Amino acid sequence: MVAKPKTDQIRSGAKKNSVVVLTTSKSEEDIFHTYNLGVNSFICKPAGFQELVEITREIESYWFGTVVLPSR
């Protein structure tokens, strides 16, 4: 199950930062609840180390190479 951070903490942080959840959960309830809290991305963590390295590279490429974020 996804950790239960305070909703206000996620929503206030999401205005300034992108919030990415990396979890072993594949529960539809967790996915729905997490997006309702205001996160930007919910990623199911793979079991293998090599797959985790690849996912980490994809996250880095997306958030630091592909996405255009506002300057402020």
C-alpha positions as a LaTeX table, in Angstrom:
\begin{tabular}{lrrr}
\hline
Residue & $x$ (\AA) & $y$ (\AA) & $z$ (\AA) \\
\hline
Met1 & 0.00 & 0.00 & 0.00 \\
Val2 & 1.15 & 3.52 & $-0.74$ \\
Ala3 & 2.29 & 5.57 & 2.27 \\
Lys4 & $-0.32$ & 8.06 & 3.37 \\
Pro5 & 1.32 & 11.52 & 3.36 \\
Lys6 & $-0.77$ & 14.53 & 4.24 \\
Thr7 & $-2.77$ & 15.75 & 1.27 \\
Asp8 & $-1.85$ & 19.39 & 1.88 \\
Gln9 & 1.86 & 18.56 & 1.85 \\
Ile10 & 1.64 & 16.91 & $-1.56$ \\
Arg11 & $-0.60$ & 19.56 & $-3.09$ \\
Ser12 & 1.53 & 22.47 & $-1.84$ \\
Gly13 & 4.74 & 20.77 & $-2.98$ \\
Ala14 & 3.27 & 19.86 & $-6.36$ \\
Lys15 & 2.84 & 23.54 & $-7.18$ \\
Lys16 & 6.61 & 24.00 & $-6.99$ \\
Asn17 & 7.89 & 20.51 & $-7.72$ \\
Ser18 & 6.90 & 17.51 & $-9.74$ \\
Val19 & 5.83 & 14.63 & $-7.51$ \\
Val20 & 6.63 & 11.13 & $-8.77$ \\
Val21 & 5.53 & 8.08 & $-6.78$ \\
Leu22 & 7.63 & 4.95 & $-7.27$ \\
Thr23 & 5.93 & 2.01 & $-5.58$ \\
Thr24 & 5.44 & $-1.75$ & $-5.68$ \\
Ser25 & 1.67 & $-1.26$ & $-5.52$ \\
Lys26 & $-0.45$ & $-1.91$ & $-8.60$ \\
Ser27 & $-3.71$ & $-1.39$ & $-6.75$ \\
Glu28 & $-6.26$ & 0.65 & $-8.71$ \\
Glu29 & $-7.36$ & 2.17 & $-5.40$ \\
Asp30 & $-3.80$ & 3.31 & $-4.63$ \\
Ile31 & $-3.37$ & 4.72 & $-8.14$ \\
Phe32 & $-6.66$ & 6.62 & $-7.98$ \\
His33 & $-6.02$ & 7.91 & $-4.46$ \\
Thr34 & $-2.46$ & 8.99 & $-5.26$ \\
Tyr35 & $-3.48$ & 10.99 & $-8.34$ \\
Asn36 & $-6.28$ & 12.58 & $-6.31$ \\
Leu37 & $-3.62$ & 13.79 & $-3.88$ \\
Gly38 & $-2.04$ & 15.73 & $-6.74$ \\
Val39 & 0.97 & 13.68 & $-7.77$ \\
Asn40 & 2.23 & 14.01 & $-11.34$ \\
Ser41 & 3.21 & 10.41 & $-11.97$ \\
Phe42 & 2.58 & 6.96 & $-10.44$ \\
Ile43 & 5.18 & 4.37 & $-11.43$ \\
Cys44 & 5.12 & 0.69 & $-10.52$ \\
Lys45 & 8.60 & $-0.29$ & $-9.37$ \\
Pro46 & 9.97 & $-3.40$ & $-11.11$ \\
Ala47 & 11.27 & $-6.35$ & $-9.06$ \\
Gly48 & 14.66 & $-6.61$ & $-10.75$ \\
Phe49 & 17.58 & $-4.25$ & $-10.22$ \\
Gln50 & 18.37 & $-3.84$ & $-13.94$ \\
Glu51 & 14.74 & $-2.95$ & $-14.65$ \\
Leu52 & 14.83 & $-0.42$ & $-11.80$ \\
Val53 & 17.95 & 1.17 & $-13.30$ \\
Glu54 & 16.19 & 1.42 & $-16.68$ \\
Ile55 & 13.03 & 2.96 & $-15.16$ \\
Thr56 & 15.23 & 5.46 & $-13.29$ \\
Arg57 & 16.92 & 6.44 & $-16.56$ \\
Glu58 & 13.53 & 6.84 & $-18.26$ \\
Ile59 & 12.29 & 9.04 & $-15.41$ \\
Glu60 & 15.43 & 11.18 & $-15.62$ \\
Ser61 & 15.14 & 11.46 & $-19.40$ \\
Tyr62 & 11.48 & 12.44 & $-19.20$ \\
Trp63 & 11.66 & 14.98 & $-16.35$ \\
Phe64 & 15.04 & 16.51 & $-17.25$ \\
Gly65 & 15.02 & 16.19 & $-21.03$ \\
Thr66 & 11.53 & 15.93 & $-22.48$ \\
Val67 & 9.24 & 17.96 & $-20.23$ \\
Val68 & 9.09 & 21.73 & $-20.52$ \\
Leu69 & 8.41 & 23.23 & $-17.10$ \\
Pro70 & 7.66 & 26.83 & $-16.23$ \\
Ser71 & 10.66 & 28.85 & $-15.07$ \\
Arg72 & 8.87 & 30.03 & $-11.93$ \\
\hline
\end{tabular}
